Amino acid sequence: MPTITAVEVVDLRFPTSATLDGSDAMNPDGDYSAAYVILRTDASEVTGYGLTFTIGRGTDLVVAAARQIARPLVGRDVGEVASNLGPVYRELTADSQMRWLGPEKGVVHLAAAAVLNACWDLAARRAGKPLWRFVCDLTPAEFVDACDFRYLTDVITPEEARQTLERLLPTREARVAELLDSGYPAYTTSPGWLGYSDEKLRRLCREAVAEGWEHVKLKVGADVDDDVRRLGIAREELGPGRTLMIDANQVWDVPQAIDWVRRLAPFGPRWIEEPTSPDDVLGHAEIRRAVAPVGVATGEHAHNRVMFKQLLQAGAIDFCQIDSCRLASLNEVLPVLLMAAKFGVPVCPHAGGVGLCEFVQHLSIIDYVCVSGSLDGRVIEYVDHLHEHFTDPVKVVGGRYLVPSLPGYSAEIYDASIERYRYPDGDYWRQALAPAGSLAGAAEAN
């Protein structure tokens, strides 16, 4: 059987700040980046790929943590890892000295996500299945065994989760067939970055309508009068029948959020996303009560499954926004899906960033096929950036994600992209970081 022989972790950074792609009120000039994990084996055809999303400086910290977390995988049998993803998760996240640096949040948890995403990719590739199919083919008992229910059993127990999965098991394949036929509904954030001019916003909204998008999201939160003007442009281009969402990226205090959203409510947004600190569960609940019928969405910065438990318990959110890299891979994502289904809250994943669209399409399919059995209120975020660097890029047609068909978690990045954007010694960064007047800088200029 193949054995894991090495773990490579690469600091990848893409210069999106140059075009203000990804700009919002909290992060005006990020460079979309990733700590990218490769699990090498002694069988060249069996490799695992995973990543966690960052936005530039500090990615090196996540890379260093991922190398530490992944060390126990070297020398392990691939079949043993692939068949025991629950125990492997518990082993890699149980290092008491590493946990002290988190625990289950921040740099360490992001790094754990990168490593464990690679483990799930390895298992799916070994099985010759796309990740969504690999998980949908698990028995309810196997599905539950992969989940981390620690700290959650006051809300959902493993037995209750198993019963939920058992109820939907007989109709799984009908939902798979539906998605293969029509895809999964999506929304686009690509027109709405805060740094874009009014002209660019208008043009991109118009293009989105022509491409069949029914849901568009705009960034807000820097200046309320600017937001009123920008939402007016978007609503004019989208018309009254299409859905508009807004995202503040955590910049407001609770009273400010309430006042600001009320100013924007006449434009009919479906939700306000991340209206305040991602840690403020009760603040989100207060905002939700005050701005209804505008919904509240959050989750991309929820540290772990326990935060989601409290957001759901407190009735603080209308839309649950899981993130494939903030949580420690599917081992945490799956129980969050189960809790959201129990509370009747739609899951609408966050997907702005390197590889997130590629990842979360699998998660939403799993939610629909295995856990919730519903598409009501559910859409996946889409941004039209950096997909060309992936060997199995996401495919969206007419505002719907097409179901991925290649083995794995759609996480593999082309070698040429790694060589160009590896930080700080990739071709792009060697030239970009070279002192003015140096040979490298002169070569770039020419």
Backbone torsions as a table, in degrees:
resi	resn	phi	psi	omega
1	MET	NA	145.0	178.4
2	PRO	-61.7	150.3	179.7
3	THR	-124.0	143.4	174.7
4	ILE	-72.8	120.0	-175.5
5	THR	-103.4	-23.5	-178.5
6	ALA	-161.4	154.3	173.5
7	VAL	-122.4	120.8	175.7
8	GLU	-105.8	136.5	176.3
9	VAL	-128.3	123.9	-172.6
10	VAL	-117.2	137.4	173.5
11	ASP	-89.0	106.9	179.5
12	LEU	-109.7	131.7	178.8
13	ARG	-137.4	129.6	179.2
14	PHE	-109.0	134.4	-170.7
15	PRO	-80.9	59.9	-177.8
16	THR	-71.6	-16.5	178.1
17	SER	-64.0	-22.4	-178.2
18	ALA	-65.7	-28.6	-178.8
19	THR	-113.7	1.8	-178.8
20	LEU	64.3	17.9	169.7
21	ASP	-63.2	131.7	-179.1
22	GLY	88.1	3.6	-176.3
23	SER	-74.5	136.4	176.6
24	ASP	-146.6	-177.3	-173.1
25	ALA	-67.5	-28.9	179.3
26	MET	-91.9	-32.1	-174.0
27	ASN	-127.9	82.0	-171.3
28	PRO	-76.5	-17.5	-172.0
29	ASP	-146.2	44.6	-177.4
30	GLY	-73.5	149.7	168.2
31	ASP	-104.8	110.6	-179.1
32	TYR	-57.0	127.5	-170.6
33	SER	-141.9	173.5	179.4
34	ALA	-157.5	143.5	161.9
35	ALA	-90.2	111.0	-167.9
36	TYR	-107.5	122.2	-174.3
37	VAL	-107.2	133.9	175.0
38	ILE	-124.4	121.1	174.6
39	LEU	-94.7	107.8	179.6
40	ARG	-87.9	145.8	176.4
41	THR	-129.5	173.2	178.0
42	ASP	-84.1	8.5	170.1
43	ALA	-118.8	110.0	-170.0
44	SER	-58.7	-26.4	-177.9
45	GLU	-81.9	-5.2	-178.9
46	VAL	-116.7	104.4	-178.8
47	THR	-140.5	147.1	177.4
48	GLY	-114.8	139.5	-178.3
49	TYR	-126.9	136.2	177.2
50	GLY	-152.6	166.4	177.9
51	LEU	-157.8	166.7	165.9
52	THR	-131.0	145.7	-172.2
53	PHE	-88.5	136.0	172.9
54	THR	-136.6	-178.0	-179.9
55	ILE	-131.1	37.7	171.9
56	GLY	123.6	-122.2	-176.6
57	ARG	-54.3	137.2	-177.9
58	GLY	99.7	-11.6	177.1
59	THR	-59.0	-32.8	178.9
60	ASP	-61.8	-31.3	177.2
61	LEU	-67.1	-42.3	178.9
62	VAL	-65.8	-39.4	177.9
63	VAL	-59.5	-46.3	-179.4
64	ALA	-62.8	-41.9	179.0
65	ALA	-65.9	-40.1	179.8
66	ALA	-62.2	-38.5	178.2
67	ARG	-62.2	-39.1	178.1
68	GLN	-67.7	-46.5	-176.8
69	ILE	-63.6	-36.0	-174.3
70	ALA	-80.9	-10.0	-173.7
71	ARG	-54.8	-39.8	-179.4
72	PRO	-65.8	-12.4	-179.4
73	LEU	-77.8	-24.3	-176.8
74	VAL	-67.9	128.4	-177.0
75	GLY	92.3	-5.1	-178.5
76	ARG	-83.0	147.3	175.8
77	ASP	-70.6	131.0	-177.8
78	VAL	-60.1	-42.4	179.6
79	GLY	-62.4	-38.7	179.7
80	GLU	-65.9	-40.8	177.7
81	VAL	-66.3	-47.0	-175.9
82	ALA	-65.3	-28.3	-177.2
83	SER	-91.6	-4.2	-175.1
84	ASN	-137.9	51.7	-174.3
85	LEU	-68.5	-27.0	173.8
86	GLY	-67.6	-55.0	177.2
87	PRO	-60.3	-37.3	178.3
88	VAL	-62.6	-44.0	175.8
89	TYR	-57.3	-47.8	-176.7
90	ARG	-64.6	-35.1	178.1
91	GLU	-68.0	-47.5	-175.0
92	LEU	-70.3	-27.0	-179.4
93	THR	-96.4	4.1	-174.9
94	ALA	-100.5	-2.1	179.3
95	ASP	-58.8	111.1	-171.6
96	SER	-63.6	-34.7	-179.0
97	GLN	-73.3	-37.1	175.8
98	MET	-70.3	-38.2	-179.8
99	ARG	-60.1	-31.8	-179.5
100	TRP	-60.9	-27.3	-179.9
101	LEU	-78.2	-14.6	177.4
102	GLY	-97.7	-88.3	-20.3
103	PRO	-80.0	140.4	177.8
104	GLU	54.8	42.3	174.3
105	LYS	-164.8	167.0	172.9
106	GLY	68.6	-152.2	-173.7
107	VAL	-56.4	-43.9	-176.2
108	VAL	-64.1	-40.7	-177.9
109	HIS	-72.7	-37.8	174.0
110	LEU	-59.4	-42.9	179.8
111	ALA	-65.2	-40.5	177.2
112	ALA	-60.4	-38.8	177.8
113	ALA	-60.1	-44.7	-178.9
114	ALA	-60.4	-45.5	-177.9
115	VAL	-68.0	-45.3	-177.3
116	LEU	-72.6	-32.5	172.2
117	ASN	-58.3	-39.0	177.8
118	ALA	-66.5	-36.1	177.6
119	CYS	-64.3	-43.8	178.1
120	TRP	-65.3	-39.4	176.7
121	ASP	-62.1	-42.9	178.8
122	LEU	-60.1	-44.1	-179.1
123	ALA	-64.2	-42.9	-179.4
124	ALA	-67.5	-40.7	178.5
125	ARG	-64.9	-40.7	177.5
126	ARG	-59.8	-37.1	180.0
127	ALA	-80.3	-9.2	-178.8
128	GLY	71.6	30.1	-175.7
129	LYS	-130.2	147.2	166.7
130	PRO	-60.5	150.6	-174.0
131	LEU	-54.7	-43.0	-178.6
132	TRP	-58.8	-41.5	-179.0
133	ARG	-70.3	-38.6	177.2
134	PHE	-56.2	-45.0	-178.7
135	VAL	-73.4	-41.0	-179.2
136	CYS	-66.5	-18.9	176.3
137	ASP	-88.2	-5.2	175.3
138	LEU	-69.7	145.9	171.4
139	THR	-70.3	160.1	175.3
140	PRO	-54.2	-37.9	179.1
141	ALA	-65.7	-41.6	178.5
142	GLU	-67.2	-39.7	177.7
143	PHE	-59.0	-48.8	-178.2
144	VAL	-64.8	-37.9	-179.0
145	ASP	-63.5	-27.9	179.8
146	ALA	-77.5	-15.1	-174.0
147	CYS	-84.5	149.4	172.1
148	ASP	-99.7	104.1	-179.7
149	PHE	-96.0	5.3	179.3
150	ARG	-60.0	131.7	-178.6
151	TYR	74.8	4.1	-175.2
152	LEU	-111.6	-9.6	-167.3
153	THR	-71.8	-8.8	170.9
154	ASP	-75.0	-14.2	178.8
155	VAL	-110.7	-44.1	179.4
156	ILE	-147.5	133.2	179.9
157	THR	-101.5	160.2	175.1
158	PRO	-55.8	-38.2	-179.9
159	GLU	-67.5	-41.4	177.0
160	GLU	-63.0	-40.3	177.9
161	ALA	-62.7	-42.8	179.3
162	ARG	-61.0	-41.2	179.5
163	GLN	-64.8	-39.2	176.8
164	THR	-59.8	-45.7	-179.5
165	LEU	-67.3	-37.2	179.4
166	GLU	-63.3	-39.5	-178.3
167	ARG	-62.8	-35.4	-177.5
168	LEU	-92.3	-8.1	-175.9
169	LEU	-57.8	-44.5	-176.2
170	PRO	-64.9	-21.0	-175.8
171	THR	-110.1	11.7	-179.0
172	ARG	-56.7	-49.2	-172.4
173	GLU	-66.9	-27.3	175.7
174	ALA	-65.4	-38.4	178.9
175	ARG	-72.7	-35.9	174.6
176	VAL	-59.6	-46.5	-179.8
177	ALA	-60.4	-39.1	178.8
178	GLU	-62.4	-44.7	-179.6
179	LEU	-68.1	-37.9	177.4
180	LEU	-63.1	-31.5	-178.7
181	ASP	-80.1	-41.5	-169.6
182	SER	-123.8	-7.0	179.7
183	GLY	79.5	-179.9	-177.6
184	TYR	-110.8	131.2	-176.4
185	PRO	-61.5	144.7	-174.7
186	ALA	-136.3	165.6	168.2
187	TYR	-130.5	155.8	-178.5
188	THR	-112.2	137.0	173.4
189	THR	-102.3	-7.2	-172.0
190	SER	-56.5	-34.7	178.7
191	PRO	-75.4	-16.9	-160.1
192	GLY	-104.5	15.0	-178.6
193	TRP	-64.5	142.7	-169.5
194	LEU	-66.8	-27.7	-178.1
195	GLY	-80.3	-5.6	-178.5
196	TYR	-75.5	147.5	175.8
197	SER	-70.4	163.9	176.1
198	ASP	-59.3	-38.7	-179.5
199	GLU	-64.2	-42.5	179.6
200	LYS	-68.2	-40.6	176.3
201	LEU	-57.2	-48.3	-178.9
202	ARG	-61.9	-46.5	-178.5
203	ARG	-61.7	-44.0	-177.1
204	LEU	-70.7	-35.0	175.1
205	CYS	-64.2	-41.4	179.2
206	ARG	-63.6	-41.7	178.1
207	GLU	-66.0	-37.2	178.8
208	ALA	-61.9	-42.0	177.1
209	VAL	-61.6	-43.7	-179.3
210	ALA	-64.8	-29.6	-179.6
211	GLU	-85.1	-1.7	175.7
212	GLY	96.8	10.6	179.5
213	TRP	-73.0	132.2	176.6
214	GLU	-104.2	-10.2	-177.3
215	HIS	-135.0	127.8	-179.2
216	VAL	-134.6	139.0	179.5
217	LYS	-116.9	139.3	176.6
218	LEU	-116.8	143.5	171.4
219	LYS	-79.5	140.8	179.0
220	VAL	-138.4	173.9	168.7
221	GLY	118.4	-6.6	179.7
222	ALA	-87.4	-43.5	-179.4
223	ASP	-149.4	123.7	-172.2
224	VAL	-66.2	-37.1	179.4
225	ASP	-67.9	-38.3	174.3
226	ASP	-61.4	-41.2	-179.1
227	ASP	-65.0	-38.8	177.8
228	VAL	-61.3	-44.9	-179.8
229	ARG	-64.6	-45.0	-176.8
230	ARG	-66.7	-41.8	177.3
231	LEU	-65.7	-32.9	175.5
232	GLY	-62.4	-41.8	177.2
233	ILE	-63.0	-47.3	-178.4
234	ALA	-62.3	-45.0	-178.9
235	ARG	-65.5	-36.0	177.7
236	GLU	-62.0	-41.7	-178.4
237	GLU	-77.8	-35.4	-178.3
238	LEU	-79.1	-25.9	-175.3
239	GLY	80.7	172.7	-174.9
240	PRO	-74.3	-19.3	-171.7
241	GLY	-89.9	-16.4	-178.5
242	ARG	-89.9	158.0	-174.0
243	THR	-91.3	133.7	177.3
244	LEU	-118.0	133.4	174.6
245	MET	-121.7	157.1	179.1
246	ILE	-131.6	151.9	-171.5
247	ASP	-140.5	119.6	-177.8
248	ALA	-97.8	-8.5	177.5
249	ASN	51.0	43.0	165.4
250	GLN	77.5	13.0	-167.2
251	VAL	-82.9	-12.4	-170.7
252	TRP	-103.1	150.9	160.1
253	ASP	-75.0	167.5	-174.3
254	VAL	-61.3	-51.6	179.9
255	PRO	-62.0	-38.1	178.7
256	GLN	-63.3	-41.5	178.7
257	ALA	-59.9	-44.4	-178.6
258	ILE	-62.4	-47.5	-179.2
259	ASP	-63.6	-42.8	-175.9
260	TRP	-65.6	-45.9	-178.9
261	VAL	-64.9	-36.3	176.6
262	ARG	-62.7	-35.0	176.0
263	ARG	-64.8	-33.3	-175.8
264	LEU	-94.0	-9.8	-176.6
265	ALA	-57.3	-33.4	-179.7
266	PRO	-60.0	-17.5	178.9
267	PHE	-85.9	0.9	172.8
268	GLY	69.1	42.9	177.4
269	PRO	-68.3	142.1	176.6
270	ARG	-70.1	-41.8	-179.9
271	TRP	-146.7	158.3	164.5
272	ILE	-107.1	124.5	-175.5
273	GLU	-100.3	137.7	179.4
274	GLU	43.7	62.1	-177.2
275	PRO	-73.1	-16.6	-177.9
276	THR	-153.9	-167.3	-178.5
277	SER	-52.9	132.9	-179.8
278	PRO	-64.6	-15.9	179.5
279	ASP	-88.0	-10.5	-171.9
280	ASP	-90.5	84.0	-177.9
281	VAL	-62.5	-49.0	-177.1
282	LEU	-69.5	-31.2	175.1
283	GLY	-63.0	-42.4	176.1
284	HIS	-61.6	-39.9	179.6
285	ALA	-64.4	-39.9	179.0
286	GLU	-66.2	-43.4	178.1
287	ILE	-61.1	-43.2	-178.4
288	ARG	-59.6	-43.0	179.6
289	ARG	-64.8	-35.3	-172.0
290	ALA	-82.4	-27.3	-172.9
291	VAL	-105.9	-0.4	178.5
292	ALA	-54.6	140.9	15.9
293	PRO	-87.3	2.1	170.4
294	VAL	-63.8	128.1	-179.3
295	GLY	-81.3	166.9	176.3
296	VAL	-116.1	131.1	179.0
297	ALA	-125.6	138.2	174.1
298	THR	-162.2	168.4	176.2
299	GLY	145.5	-19.7	-174.8
300	GLU	-66.6	-22.4	175.3
301	HIS	-113.6	15.6	172.5
302	ALA	-71.7	120.1	-167.3
303	HIS	-58.9	-37.8	-169.9
304	ASN	-162.1	180.0	-176.1
305	ARG	-62.0	-28.1	-178.8
306	VAL	-68.0	-38.1	175.5
307	MET	-59.7	-42.6	178.0
308	PHE	-64.6	-39.1	177.5
309	LYS	-56.9	-45.6	-177.1
310	GLN	-71.1	-38.8	176.6
311	LEU	-59.1	-40.4	179.6
312	LEU	-73.1	-43.2	179.3
313	GLN	-60.2	-37.7	-175.3
314	ALA	-83.5	-0.7	-175.6
315	GLY	59.8	40.1	-171.5
316	ALA	-93.3	-13.0	-175.5
317	ILE	-135.9	148.7	172.7
318	ASP	-98.8	-20.8	-178.9
319	PHE	-138.0	130.2	-176.7
320	CYS	-97.5	115.3	-174.6
321	GLN	-107.0	84.3	175.9
322	ILE	-66.8	154.7	174.9
323	ASP	-128.3	131.5	-173.8
324	SER	-72.3	-11.3	-176.8
325	CYS	-121.1	-15.8	174.4
326	ARG	-78.5	-41.4	171.1
327	LEU	-80.7	156.1	-174.8
328	ALA	-81.8	64.7	175.1
329	SER	69.4	-165.9	-173.1
330	LEU	-62.5	-25.0	-179.1
331	ASN	-60.0	-29.7	173.9
332	GLU	-96.7	-34.7	-178.2
333	VAL	-62.0	-44.4	-174.8
334	LEU	-59.5	-46.3	176.8
335	PRO	-65.8	-28.4	175.2
336	VAL	-67.0	-40.8	174.6
337	LEU	-57.4	-43.3	-178.9
338	LEU	-65.3	-41.6	178.4
339	MET	-66.8	-42.8	179.4
340	ALA	-60.1	-41.3	178.2
341	ALA	-62.8	-40.1	179.7
342	LYS	-62.7	-38.6	-179.3
343	PHE	-86.5	-2.8	179.1
344	GLY	70.1	30.0	-179.2
345	VAL	-103.8	122.9	-179.2
346	PRO	-64.8	142.2	175.9
347	VAL	-95.6	121.3	179.6
348	CYS	-129.3	92.1	-169.2
349	PRO	-62.7	149.2	169.1
350	HIS	-78.2	135.1	-176.2
351	ALA	-144.8	21.2	174.8
352	GLY	-84.1	118.4	178.0
353	GLY	141.2	175.1	-177.1
354	VAL	-64.4	116.6	172.7
355	GLY	79.3	-8.2	-175.5
356	LEU	-68.1	-38.2	176.2
357	CYS	-61.6	-42.0	179.4
358	GLU	-59.9	-41.5	-178.8
359	PHE	-70.7	-53.1	-164.9
360	VAL	-72.5	-18.7	174.2
361	GLN	-57.9	-38.8	178.1
362	HIS	-64.8	-40.6	-176.1
363	LEU	-67.4	-41.1	179.4
364	SER	-67.6	-35.9	176.4
365	ILE	-63.1	-44.7	178.5
366	ILE	-60.0	-43.3	179.7
367	ASP	-58.9	-48.1	-177.0
368	TYR	-68.3	-45.6	-174.0
369	VAL	-72.9	-41.5	-169.5
370	CYS	-106.6	-30.8	-164.9
371	VAL	-112.1	-59.2	-173.8
372	SER	-93.2	-34.7	-176.8
373	GLY	67.1	18.9	-175.6
374	SER	-138.9	145.4	170.6
375	LEU	-106.5	0.6	-176.2
376	ASP	-60.1	122.9	176.8
377	GLY	72.9	7.6	-172.8
378	ARG	-106.0	129.6	174.8
379	VAL	-144.4	150.6	176.3
380	ILE	-103.0	136.5	175.8
381	GLU	-68.4	147.2	175.5
382	TYR	-138.4	134.1	169.2
383	VAL	-127.4	140.2	-172.5
384	ASP	-92.8	59.4	-177.3
385	HIS	-137.3	132.7	165.3
386	LEU	73.3	8.4	179.1
387	HIS	-67.2	-22.8	-177.9
388	GLU	-66.4	-11.8	-179.7
389	HIS	-87.1	-6.0	-175.9
390	PHE	-103.2	141.7	-179.8
391	THR	-72.6	-22.1	177.4
392	ASP	-129.2	69.7	-173.3
393	PRO	-70.0	153.0	176.0
394	VAL	-60.1	147.6	178.9
395	LYS	-124.8	123.6	179.9
396	VAL	-125.1	129.2	179.2
397	VAL	-133.6	126.9	177.0
398	GLY	58.9	35.4	178.9
399	GLY	74.5	23.7	178.8
400	ARG	-139.2	136.3	174.8
401	TYR	-71.4	130.8	170.9
402	LEU	-83.1	146.7	-174.7
403	VAL	-71.3	125.6	179.1
404	PRO	-66.7	145.2	-173.6
405	SER	-120.3	-14.7	-177.7
406	LEU	-83.7	152.6	179.3
407	PRO	-59.7	144.2	174.2
408	GLY	104.0	-169.1	-173.9
409	TYR	-100.7	16.8	178.4
410	SER	59.4	32.9	-170.6
411	ALA	-104.8	-7.0	-173.3
412	GLU	-73.4	132.6	178.6
413	ILE	-106.7	142.2	-179.5
414	TYR	-60.2	142.7	177.5
415	ASP	-57.8	-38.4	-178.9
416	ALA	-63.2	-36.7	177.7
417	SER	-68.1	-38.2	177.8
418	ILE	-63.2	-45.4	-179.5
419	GLU	-62.9	-33.8	-177.5
420	ARG	-80.9	-39.3	-170.0
421	TYR	-111.9	7.4	172.6
422	ARG	-62.0	134.7	-175.3
423	TYR	-107.2	133.0	5.1
424	PRO	-103.1	9.6	-169.9
425	ASP	-108.3	7.9	172.8
426	GLY	-69.2	162.4	-174.7
427	ASP	-54.7	-44.8	-178.1
428	TYR	-64.0	-48.4	-172.4
429	TRP	-74.7	-32.0	174.8
430	ARG	-58.5	-40.9	179.4
431	GLN	-75.5	-43.1	-176.6
432	ALA	-67.5	-31.8	-176.5
433	LEU	-93.0	-5.4	-177.8
434	ALA	-65.9	138.9	177.8
435	PRO	-58.3	146.0	177.8
436	ALA	-56.6	134.8	179.1
437	GLY	88.5	-6.6	179.0
438	SER	-76.1	167.7	179.4
439	LEU	-61.0	-41.3	-179.8
440	ALA	-65.2	-40.9	178.9
441	GLY	-65.6	-37.5	177.9
442	ALA	-66.4	-38.2	179.1
443	ALA	-63.6	-39.7	177.9
444	GLU	-64.6	-40.9	-178.7
445	ALA	-64.4	-32.1	-179.0
446	ASN	-85.5	NA	NA
